Amino acid sequence: LAIVAFITMTVYLRTRMHVTLTGANYYLGSIFFSLIILMVNGFPELGMMVLRLPVFHKQREFYFYPAWAYTLTAAIWKIPHSLIESFIWTGLTYYVIGYSPELE
């Protein structure tokens, strides 16, 4: 994630704010790329979830615990990882791309 953030910082490097259609296009492109990167980084989790399904179904068959308990704990464990990932991305790219002109 950090390597892609550094590449993004060099592609969308801003030295000053541009109030033109081209400048707006660059900002929208960088926002779109950021959203796509953060979304694609979550795809490996889908494969791990599919691998855990047989165990989940076996435990559900024998009434070990309800489905909401599995789902709730899995979601709670993923929240800190997602927050850390987005904070790292934002911390590395926010000021370099130029979303906030106060630090110039």
N, CA, C and O atoms as a GROMACS GRO file, in nm:
protein
  416
    1LEU      N    1   0.083  -0.119   0.000
    1LEU     CA    2   0.000   0.000   0.000
    1LEU      C    3   0.087   0.125   0.000
    1LEU      O    4   0.056   0.222  -0.069
    2ALA      N    5   0.194   0.123   0.077
    2ALA     CA    6   0.280   0.241   0.085
    2ALA      C    7   0.352   0.265  -0.048
    2ALA      O    8   0.371   0.380  -0.088
    3ILE      N    9   0.391   0.159  -0.116
    3ILE     CA   10   0.460   0.175  -0.245
    3ILE      C   11   0.365   0.236  -0.348
    3ILE      O   12   0.403   0.326  -0.422
    4VAL      N   13   0.242   0.188  -0.351
    4VAL     CA   14   0.143   0.244  -0.443
    4VAL      C   15   0.111   0.388  -0.406
    4VAL      O   16   0.087   0.471  -0.493
    5ALA      N   17   0.110   0.419  -0.276
    5ALA     CA   18   0.086   0.557  -0.232
    5ALA      C   19   0.198   0.649  -0.280
    5ALA      O   20   0.171   0.761  -0.323
    6PHE      N   21   0.322   0.603  -0.272
    6PHE     CA   22   0.433   0.686  -0.321
    6PHE      C   23   0.427   0.706  -0.472
    6PHE      O   24   0.458   0.814  -0.522
    7ILE      N   25   0.388   0.603  -0.544
    7ILE     CA   26   0.372   0.618  -0.689
    7ILE      C   27   0.260   0.716  -0.720
    7ILE      O   28   0.273   0.800  -0.809
    8THR      N   29   0.150   0.707  -0.646
    8THR     CA   30   0.038   0.800  -0.665
    8THR      C   31   0.079   0.942  -0.633
    8THR      O   32   0.038   1.036  -0.701
    9MET      N   33   0.159   0.958  -0.529
    9MET     CA   34   0.205   1.093  -0.492
    9MET      C   35   0.289   1.154  -0.603
    9MET      O   36   0.282   1.275  -0.627
   10THR      N   37   0.369   1.074  -0.672
   10THR     CA   38   0.451   1.130  -0.779
   10THR      C   39   0.369   1.156  -0.905
   10THR      O   40   0.398   1.249  -0.980
   11VAL      N   41   0.266   1.075  -0.929
   11VAL     CA   42   0.184   1.096  -1.049
   11VAL      C   43   0.099   1.222  -1.034
   11VAL      O   44   0.088   1.300  -1.129
   12TYR      N   45   0.040   1.242  -0.916
   12TYR     CA   46  -0.051   1.355  -0.895
   12TYR      C   47   0.013   1.465  -0.811
   12TYR      O   48  -0.057   1.534  -0.737
   13LEU      N   49   0.143   1.482  -0.821
   13LEU     CA   50   0.214   1.582  -0.742
   13LEU      C   51   0.165   1.722  -0.778
   13LEU      O   52   0.160   1.759  -0.895
   14ARG      N   53   0.130   1.800  -0.677
   14ARG     CA   54   0.080   1.936  -0.696
   14ARG      C   55   0.177   2.034  -0.633
   14ARG      O   56   0.212   2.021  -0.516
   15THR      N   57   0.220   2.132  -0.709
   15THR     CA   58   0.304   2.238  -0.653
   15THR      C   59   0.221   2.360  -0.619
   15THR      O   60   0.260   2.439  -0.533
   16ARG      N   61   0.109   2.377  -0.687
   16ARG     CA   62   0.016   2.486  -0.654
   16ARG      C   63  -0.124   2.444  -0.697
   16ARG      O   64  -0.141   2.352  -0.777
   17MET      N   65  -0.223   2.513  -0.644
   17MET     CA   66  -0.362   2.480  -0.675
   17MET      C   67  -0.396   2.531  -0.815
   17MET      O   68  -0.365   2.645  -0.850
   18HIS      N   69  -0.460   2.447  -0.893
   18HIS     CA   70  -0.506   2.486  -1.026
   18HIS      C   71  -0.658   2.491  -1.025
   18HIS      O   72  -0.724   2.391  -0.995
   19VAL      N   73  -0.713   2.607  -1.059
   19VAL     CA   74  -0.859   2.621  -1.064
   19VAL      C   75  -0.902   2.624  -1.210
   19VAL      O   76  -0.954   2.723  -1.260
   20THR      N   77  -0.878   2.512  -1.276
   20THR     CA   78  -0.918   2.496  -1.415
   20THR      C   79  -0.986   2.360  -1.430
   20THR      O   80  -0.988   2.280  -1.337
   21LEU      N   81  -1.039   2.337  -1.548
   21LEU     CA   82  -1.100   2.206  -1.573
   21LEU      C   83  -0.995   2.096  -1.572
   21LEU      O   84  -1.023   1.985  -1.526
   22THR      N   85  -0.876   2.125  -1.621
   22THR     CA   86  -0.770   2.025  -1.620
   22THR      C   87  -0.728   1.992  -1.478
   22THR      O   88  -0.708   1.875  -1.444
   23GLY      N   89  -0.715   2.094  -1.394
   23GLY     CA   90  -0.681   2.071  -1.253
   23GLY      C   91  -0.788   1.992  -1.181
   23GLY      O   92  -0.757   1.904  -1.101
   24ALA      N   93  -0.914   2.023  -1.211
   24ALA     CA   94  -1.024   1.948  -1.150
   24ALA      C   95  -1.023   1.803  -1.197
   24ALA      O   96  -1.055   1.712  -1.120
   25ASN      N   97  -0.986   1.783  -1.323
   25ASN     CA   98  -0.976   1.646  -1.375
   25ASN      C   99  -0.868   1.568  -1.301
   25ASN      O  100  -0.888   1.450  -1.271
   26TYR      N  101  -0.754   1.631  -1.272
   26TYR     CA  102  -0.648   1.564  -1.196
   26TYR      C  103  -0.695   1.526  -1.056
   26TYR      O  104  -0.667   1.417  -1.008
   27TYR      N  105  -0.766   1.618  -0.990
   27TYR     CA  106  -0.815   1.590  -0.855
   27TYR      C  107  -0.916   1.476  -0.856
   27TYR      O  108  -0.909   1.386  -0.772
   28LEU      N  109  -1.008   1.478  -0.950
   28LEU     CA  110  -1.106   1.370  -0.958
   28LEU      C  111  -1.040   1.238  -0.994
   28LEU      O  112  -1.081   1.132  -0.944
   29GLY      N  113  -0.939   1.242  -1.079
   29GLY     CA  114  -0.865   1.121  -1.112
   29GLY      C  115  -0.794   1.062  -0.992
   29GLY      O  116  -0.794   0.941  -0.972
   30SER      N  117  -0.734   1.148  -0.911
   30SER     CA  118  -0.665   1.098  -0.792
   30SER      C  119  -0.763   1.046  -0.688
   30SER      O  120  -0.734   0.946  -0.621
   31ILE      N  121  -0.879   1.109  -0.674
   31ILE     CA  122  -0.980   1.059  -0.581
   31ILE      C  123  -1.034   0.924  -0.628
   31ILE      O  124  -1.050   0.832  -0.547
   32PHE      N  125  -1.061   0.912  -0.757
   32PHE     CA  126  -1.110   0.785  -0.812
   32PHE      C  127  -1.006   0.674  -0.793
   32PHE      O  128  -1.041   0.563  -0.754
   33PHE      N  129  -0.880   0.705  -0.820
   33PHE     CA  130  -0.774   0.606  -0.805
   33PHE      C  131  -0.761   0.564  -0.659
   33PHE      O  132  -0.741   0.446  -0.630
   34SER      N  133  -0.773   0.658  -0.567
   34SER     CA  134  -0.765   0.625  -0.424
   34SER      C  135  -0.879   0.532  -0.384
   34SER      O  136  -0.856   0.435  -0.311
   35LEU      N  137  -0.999   0.561  -0.430
   35LEU     CA  138  -1.112   0.474  -0.397
   35LEU      C  139  -1.094   0.334  -0.454
   35LEU      O  140  -1.124   0.235  -0.388
   36ILE      N  141  -1.046   0.326  -0.577
   36ILE     CA  142  -1.025   0.195  -0.639
   36ILE      C  143  -0.918   0.116  -0.564
   36ILE      O  144  -0.935  -0.004  -0.540
   37ILE      N  145  -0.809   0.180  -0.526
   37ILE     CA  146  -0.701   0.112  -0.454
   37ILE      C  147  -0.751   0.060  -0.320
   37ILE      O  148  -0.724  -0.055  -0.284
   38LEU      N  149  -0.823   0.142  -0.245
   38LEU     CA  150  -0.873   0.098  -0.115
   38LEU      C  151  -0.976  -0.014  -0.130
   38LEU      O  152  -0.985  -0.101  -0.043
   39MET      N  153  -1.051  -0.013  -0.237
   39MET     CA  154  -1.149  -0.119  -0.260
   39MET      C  155  -1.080  -0.249  -0.303
   39MET      O  156  -1.118  -0.357  -0.256
   40VAL      N  157  -0.982  -0.240  -0.390
   40VAL     CA  158  -0.914  -0.359  -0.440
   40VAL      C  159  -0.830  -0.425  -0.329
   40VAL      O  160  -0.811  -0.546  -0.331
   41ASN      N  161  -0.782  -0.347  -0.234
   41ASN     CA  162  -0.704  -0.406  -0.125
   41ASN      C  163  -0.789  -0.497  -0.036
   41ASN      O  164  -0.733  -0.577   0.038
   42GLY      N  165  -0.919  -0.487  -0.042
   42GLY     CA  166  -1.006  -0.574   0.036
   42GLY      C  167  -1.041  -0.705  -0.032
   42GLY      O  168  -1.100  -0.792   0.032
   43PHE      N  169  -1.007  -0.722  -0.159
   43PHE     CA  170  -1.044  -0.843  -0.231
   43PHE      C  171  -0.981  -0.971  -0.176
   43PHE      O  172  -1.049  -1.073  -0.176
   44PRO      N  173  -0.856  -0.972  -0.129
   44PRO     CA  174  -0.802  -1.097  -0.073
   44PRO      C  175  -0.883  -1.150   0.046
   44PRO      O  176  -0.883  -1.270   0.072
   45GLU      N  177  -0.950  -1.061   0.115
   45GLU     CA  178  -1.032  -1.104   0.228
   45GLU      C  179  -1.148  -1.193   0.183
   45GLU      O  180  -1.192  -1.280   0.257
   46LEU      N  181  -1.197  -1.171   0.061
   46LEU     CA  182  -1.306  -1.254   0.009
   46LEU      C  183  -1.263  -1.399  -0.006
   46LEU      O  184  -1.339  -1.491   0.026
   47GLY      N  185  -1.142  -1.421  -0.055
   47GLY     CA  186  -1.091  -1.557  -0.069
   47GLY      C  187  -1.076  -1.627   0.065
   47GLY      O  188  -1.107  -1.745   0.078
   48MET      N  189  -1.028  -1.553   0.165
   48MET     CA  190  -1.014  -1.612   0.298
   48MET      C  191  -1.150  -1.645   0.358
   48MET      O  192  -1.166  -1.745   0.428
   49MET      N  193  -1.249  -1.561   0.329
   49MET     CA  194  -1.384  -1.587   0.381
   49MET      C  195  -1.441  -1.714   0.317
   49MET      O  196  -1.506  -1.793   0.386
   50VAL      N  197  -1.419  -1.733   0.188
   50VAL     CA  198  -1.470  -1.852   0.120
   50VAL      C  199  -1.402  -1.977   0.175
   50VAL      O  200  -1.466  -2.081   0.186
   51LEU      N  201  -1.274  -1.968   0.208
   51LEU     CA  202  -1.204  -2.084   0.265
   51LEU      C  203  -1.256  -2.120   0.404
   51LEU      O  204  -1.249  -2.236   0.444
   52ARG      N  205  -1.309  -2.023   0.477
   52ARG     CA  206  -1.362  -2.050   0.611
   52ARG      C  207  -1.506  -2.099   0.609
   52ARG      O  208  -1.557  -2.140   0.714
   53LEU      N  209  -1.572  -2.096   0.496
   53LEU     CA  210  -1.713  -2.135   0.490
   53LEU      C  211  -1.740  -2.281   0.529
   53LEU      O  212  -1.838  -2.305   0.600
   54PRO      N  213  -1.659  -2.379   0.488
   54PRO     CA  214  -1.689  -2.516   0.531
   54PRO      C  215  -1.688  -2.533   0.683
   54PRO      O  216  -1.773  -2.603   0.738
   55VAL      N  217  -1.595  -2.470   0.749
   55VAL     CA  218  -1.591  -2.477   0.895
   55VAL      C  219  -1.714  -2.410   0.954
   55VAL      O  220  -1.774  -2.461   1.049
   56PHE      N  221  -1.751  -2.297   0.898
   56PHE     CA  222  -1.870  -2.226   0.946
   56PHE      C  223  -1.995  -2.312   0.932
   56PHE      O  224  -2.076  -2.320   1.025
   57HIS      N  225  -2.012  -2.376   0.816
   57HIS     CA  226  -2.131  -2.457   0.794
   57HIS      C  227  -2.134  -2.579   0.886
   57HIS      O  228  -2.240  -2.617   0.935
   58LYS      N  229  -2.019  -2.640   0.910
   58LYS     CA  230  -2.014  -2.755   0.999
   58LYS      C  231  -2.051  -2.715   1.142
   58LYS      O  232  -2.126  -2.785   1.209
   59GLN      N  233  -1.999  -2.602   1.186
   59GLN     CA  234  -2.031  -2.556   1.321
   59GLN      C  235  -2.176  -2.512   1.331
   59GLN      O  236  -2.238  -2.527   1.437
   60ARG      N  237  -2.231  -2.458   1.224
   60ARG     CA  238  -2.371  -2.418   1.226
   60ARG      C  239  -2.463  -2.540   1.228
   60ARG      O  240  -2.568  -2.538   1.292
   61GLU      N  241  -2.425  -2.647   1.157
   61GLU     CA  242  -2.504  -2.770   1.157
   61GLU      C  243  -2.518  -2.828   1.297
   61GLU      O  244  -2.624  -2.877   1.336
   62PHE      N  245  -2.410  -2.823   1.372
   62PHE     CA  246  -2.411  -2.881   1.507
   62PHE      C  247  -2.454  -2.781   1.614
   62PHE      O  248  -2.443  -2.808   1.733
   63TYR      N  249  -2.503  -2.665   1.571
   63TYR     CA  250  -2.555  -2.561   1.662
   63TYR      C  251  -2.451  -2.518   1.765
   63TYR      O  252  -2.484  -2.499   1.882
   64PHE      N  253  -2.326  -2.502   1.723
   64PHE     CA  254  -2.224  -2.454   1.816
   64PHE      C  255  -2.248  -2.309   1.854
   64PHE      O  256  -2.239  -2.273   1.971
   65TYR      N  257  -2.277  -2.228   1.756
   65TYR     CA  258  -2.312  -2.089   1.783
   65TYR      C  259  -2.390  -2.034   1.664
   65TYR      O  260  -2.381  -2.088   1.554
   66PRO      N  261  -2.466  -1.926   1.686
   66PRO     CA  262  -2.550  -1.873   1.576
   66PRO      C  263  -2.466  -1.801   1.470
   66PRO      O  264  -2.350  -1.766   1.494
   67ALA      N  265  -2.526  -1.782   1.354
   67ALA     CA  266  -2.455  -1.719   1.242
   67ALA      C  267  -2.419  -1.574   1.272
   67ALA      O  268  -2.315  -1.526   1.226
   68TRP      N  269  -2.503  -1.503   1.347
   68TRP     CA  270  -2.474  -1.362   1.376
   68TRP      C  271  -2.346  -1.348   1.459
   68TRP      O  272  -2.277  -1.248   1.449
   69ALA      N  273  -2.315  -1.448   1.542
   69ALA     CA  274  -2.194  -1.440   1.623
   69ALA      C  275  -2.069  -1.446   1.534
   69ALA      O  276  -1.973  -1.372   1.557
   70TYR      N  277  -2.072  -1.532   1.435
   70TYR     CA  278  -1.959  -1.541   1.342
   70TYR      C  279  -1.946  -1.413   1.261
   70TYR      O  280  -1.836  -1.360   1.245
   71THR      N  281  -2.057  -1.365   1.208
   71THR     CA  282  -2.056  -1.246   1.122
   71THR      C  283  -2.014  -1.122   1.198
   71THR      O  284  -1.935  -1.042   1.148
   72LEU      N  285  -2.066  -1.106   1.318
   72LEU     CA  286  -2.036  -0.987   1.397
   72LEU      C  287  -1.888  -0.982   1.436
   72LEU      O  288  -1.825  -0.876   1.425
   73THR      N  289  -1.833  -1.093   1.481
   73THR     CA  290  -1.691  -1.093   1.520
   73THR      C  291  -1.601  -1.072   1.400
   73THR      O  292  -1.500  -1.002   1.410
   74ALA      N  293  -1.636  -1.132   1.286
   74ALA     CA  294  -1.553  -1.113   1.166
   74ALA      C  295  -1.555  -0.967   1.122
   74ALA      O  296  -1.451  -0.913   1.083
   75ALA      N  297  -1.670  -0.903   1.129
   75ALA     CA  298  -1.680  -0.762   1.089
   75ALA      C  299  -1.605  -0.672   1.187
   75ALA      O  300  -1.537  -0.578   1.144
   76ILE      N  301  -1.615  -0.700   1.314
   76ILE     CA  302  -1.546  -0.616   1.414
   76ILE      C  303  -1.395  -0.629   1.401
   76ILE      O  304  -1.323  -0.531   1.419
   77TRP      N  305  -1.346  -0.749   1.370
   77TRP     CA  306  -1.201  -0.767   1.355
   77TRP      C  307  -1.147  -0.697   1.231
   77TRP      O  308  -1.029  -0.661   1.227
   78LYS      N  309  -1.231  -0.676   1.130
   78LYS     CA  310  -1.184  -0.614   1.006
   78LYS      C  311  -1.186  -0.462   1.010
   78LYS      O  312  -1.118  -0.397   0.931
   79ILE      N  313  -1.263  -0.403   1.100
   79ILE     CA  314  -1.274  -0.257   1.107
   79ILE      C  315  -1.140  -0.190   1.138
   79ILE      O  316  -1.104  -0.097   1.066
   80PRO      N  317  -1.064  -0.231   1.240
   80PRO     CA  318  -0.936  -0.163   1.266
   80PRO      C  319  -0.838  -0.173   1.149
   80PRO      O  320  -0.767  -0.078   1.120
   81HIS      N  321  -0.835  -0.288   1.083
   81HIS     CA  322  -0.745  -0.304   0.968
   81HIS      C  323  -0.783  -0.207   0.857
   81HIS      O  324  -0.696  -0.145   0.796
   82SER      N  325  -0.911  -0.194   0.830
   82SER     CA  326  -0.956  -0.101   0.726
   82SER      C  327  -0.925   0.043   0.762
   82SER      O  328  -0.884   0.122   0.677
   83LEU      N  329  -0.946   0.079   0.888
   83LEU     CA  330  -0.916   0.216   0.932
   83LEU      C  331  -0.768   0.247   0.923
   83LEU      O  332  -0.730   0.354   0.875
   84ILE      N  333  -0.684   0.156   0.967
   84ILE     CA  334  -0.539   0.178   0.959
   84ILE      C  335  -0.495   0.192   0.814
   84ILE      O  336  -0.415   0.280   0.781
   85GLU      N  337  -0.549   0.107   0.728
   85GLU     CA  338  -0.514   0.113   0.586
   85GLU      C  339  -0.554   0.247   0.524
   85GLU      O  340  -0.476   0.307   0.450
   86SER      N  341  -0.673   0.294   0.554
   86SER     CA  342  -0.717   0.422   0.497
   86SER      C  343  -0.642   0.540   0.558
   86SER      O  344  -0.616   0.638   0.488
   87PHE      N  345  -0.607   0.533   0.687
   87PHE     CA  346  -0.528   0.641   0.748
   87PHE      C  347  -0.388   0.648   0.689
   87PHE      O  348  -0.336   0.758   0.666
   88ILE      N  349  -0.326   0.534   0.663
   88ILE     CA  350  -0.193   0.533   0.600
   88ILE      C  351  -0.202   0.594   0.461
   88ILE      O  352  -0.120   0.678   0.425
   89TRP      N  353  -0.300   0.552   0.383
   89TRP     CA  354  -0.316   0.604   0.248
   89TRP      C  355  -0.338   0.755   0.250
   89TRP      O  356  -0.275   0.829   0.176
   90THR      N  357  -0.429   0.800   0.336
   90THR     CA  358  -0.461   0.942   0.344
   90THR      C  359  -0.343   1.022   0.395
   90THR      O  360  -0.314   1.130   0.343
   91GLY      N  361  -0.275   0.970   0.496
   91GLY     CA  362  -0.160   1.041   0.551
   91GLY      C  363  -0.048   1.059   0.451
   91GLY      O  364   0.021   1.161   0.451
   92LEU      N  365  -0.029   0.960   0.364
   92LEU     CA  366   0.078   0.970   0.266
   92LEU      C  367   0.041   1.057   0.146
   92LEU      O  368   0.127   1.125   0.091
   93THR      N  369  -0.084   1.056   0.106
   93THR     CA  370  -0.118   1.121  -0.020
   93THR      C  371  -0.192   1.253  -0.007
   93THR      O  372  -0.194   1.330  -0.103
   94TYR      N  373  -0.252   1.283   0.106
   94TYR     CA  374  -0.343   1.397   0.116
   94TYR      C  375  -0.276   1.530   0.086
   94TYR      O  376  -0.325   1.606   0.003
   95TYR      N  377  -0.167   1.560   0.152
   95TYR     CA  378  -0.103   1.692   0.136
   95TYR      C  379  -0.016   1.699   0.011
   95TYR      O  380   0.000   1.806  -0.048
   96VAL      N  381   0.040   1.585  -0.029
   96VAL     CA  382   0.127   1.586  -0.147
   96VAL      C  383   0.045   1.608  -0.274
   96VAL      O  384   0.087   1.682  -0.364
   97ILE      N  385  -0.071   1.545  -0.283
   97ILE     CA  386  -0.157   1.563  -0.400
   97ILE      C  387  -0.213   1.704  -0.403
   97ILE      O  388  -0.235   1.759  -0.511
   98GLY      N  389  -0.237   1.763  -0.288
   98GLY     CA  390  -0.281   1.901  -0.285
   98GLY      C  391  -0.428   1.919  -0.254
   98GLY      O  392  -0.488   2.019  -0.294
   99TYR      N  393  -0.487   1.825  -0.183
   99TYR     CA  394  -0.628   1.843  -0.145
   99TYR      C  395  -0.643   1.956  -0.044
   99TYR      O  396  -0.746   2.023  -0.042
  100SER      N  397  -0.541   1.977   0.037
  100SER     CA  398  -0.546   2.082   0.138
  100SER      C  399  -0.435   2.182   0.111
  100SER      O  400  -0.318   2.148   0.126
  101PRO      N  401  -0.468   2.304   0.071
  101PRO     CA  402  -0.364   2.402   0.035
  101PRO      C  403  -0.304   2.474   0.155
  101PRO      O  404  -0.218   2.560   0.135
  102GLU      N  405  -0.343   2.443   0.278
  102GLU     CA  406  -0.295   2.518   0.394
  102GLU      C  407  -0.147   2.495   0.424
  102GLU      O  408  -0.084   2.582   0.484
  103LEU      N  409  -0.091   2.383   0.384
  103LEU     CA  410   0.047   2.352   0.420
  103LEU      C  411   0.149   2.404   0.320
  103LEU      O  412   0.266   2.364   0.328
  104GLU      N  413   0.112   2.488   0.229
  104GLU     CA  414   0.207   2.537   0.128
  104GLU      C  415   0.299   2.641   0.183
  104GLU      O  416   0.385   2.692   0.111
   0.00000   0.00000   0.00000
